[in-house]
Amino acid sequence: MTIRVAPLTAADVGEALTVQRAAYVTEAQRYTQPFIPPLVETVEQFRADLAVAVGAWSGTRLVGSVRGRVDGTRMEIARFSVAPDQQGTGVGRALLAAVEAAAPPEVDTFWLITGADSHDNQRLYRKAGYEPSGDHVDKVGIRLVVMAKPRRA
Ligand SMILES: CC(C)(COP(=O)(O)OP(=O)(O)OC[C@H]1O[C@@H](n2cnc3c(N)ncnc32)[C@H](O)[C@@H]1OP(=O)(O)O)[C@@H](O)C(=O)NCCC(=O)NCCS
């Protein structure tokens, strides 16, 4: 089935939060931490975070989404999620490229946070040009890696 990538709107938020929750369960299990931010986000918080937001559809089914959070010239890639049964088929790569393309013109750097033990994710990000730029332990004790890359003209 062909994947269609398009802006995510308020009408999509219910479905997108459902997919996000399903996708992030494996990360929660990896770190034995059920209260990671993507799993405790509310519909209202999600609706308030649609300035740069992209979804992927297979037919009429929403199979993934990702958001960009702009702060000055930097944009964080956040809440990157693909439905479990659709993972590993290229949806994530398409979403990542689309959210980068949707960044406003003032953005010159993309960055993101991922778990230090999430090696599959880090491989995907490295292939997309991201490099580790720091690490820290969050308030629930998970070791995180910051990755970043410059925007190319
Ligand atoms: C991370 C995620 C959005 C990637 O989307 P995807 O559609 O599975 O990714 P793609 O199929 O486009 O790309 C596959 C690449 O992603 C990586 N990857 C990450 N998680 C994966 C998974 N569960 N299954 C397969 N590949 C995965 C691999 O490096 C793979 O590269 P490879 O082909 O060299 O093995 C998706 O797997 C997901 O929702 N994971 C759970 C939530 C999460 O961890 N989000 C990111 C937090 S930083």
The ligand as a Gaussian input file, in Angstrom:
#p B3LYP/6-31G(d) Opt

LIG

0 1
 C       11.396000       4.884000      15.454000
 C       10.254000       4.697000      14.451000
 C        9.407000       5.951000      14.395000
 C       10.889000       4.431000      13.075000
 O        9.865000       4.223000      12.145000
 P        9.920000       2.963000      11.142000
 O        8.798000       3.124000      10.201000
 O        9.989000       1.714000      11.951000
 O       11.317000       3.200000      10.426000
 P       11.707000       2.867000       8.908000
 O       11.066000       1.586000       8.500000
 O       11.459000       4.049000       8.068000
 O       13.255000       2.736000       9.044000
 C       13.786000       1.533000       9.507000
 C       14.980000       1.892000      10.333000
 O       14.524000       2.407000      11.578000
 C       15.184000       1.779000      12.657000
 N       14.153000       1.234000      13.530000
 C       13.824000       1.776000      14.717000
 N       12.864000       1.084000      15.295000
 C       12.541000       0.064000      14.457000
 C       11.608000      -1.018000      14.511000
 N       10.820000      -1.195000      15.572000
 N       11.536000      -1.859000      13.470000
 C       12.350000      -1.700000      12.409000
 N       13.246000      -0.704000      12.294000
 C       13.350000       0.175000      13.322000
 C       16.151000       0.787000      12.097000
 O       17.421000       1.423000      12.239000
 C       15.800000       0.660000      10.645000
 O       16.946000       0.736000       9.903000
 P       17.504000      -0.576000       9.154000
 O       16.622000      -0.695000       7.951000
 O       18.895000      -0.186000       8.850000
 O       17.366000      -1.723000      10.097000
 C        9.357000       3.488000      14.835000
 O       10.099000       2.312000      14.818000
 C        8.682000       3.636000      16.187000
 O        7.573000       4.140000      16.270000
 N        9.342000       3.181000      17.271000
 C        8.784000       3.262000      18.602000
 C        8.759000       4.682000      19.129000
 C       10.137000       5.297000      19.127000
 O       11.093000       4.684000      19.569000
 N       10.238000       6.543000      18.627000
 C       11.470000       7.263000      18.507000
 C       11.908000       7.786000      19.810000
 S       13.462000       8.659000      19.707000

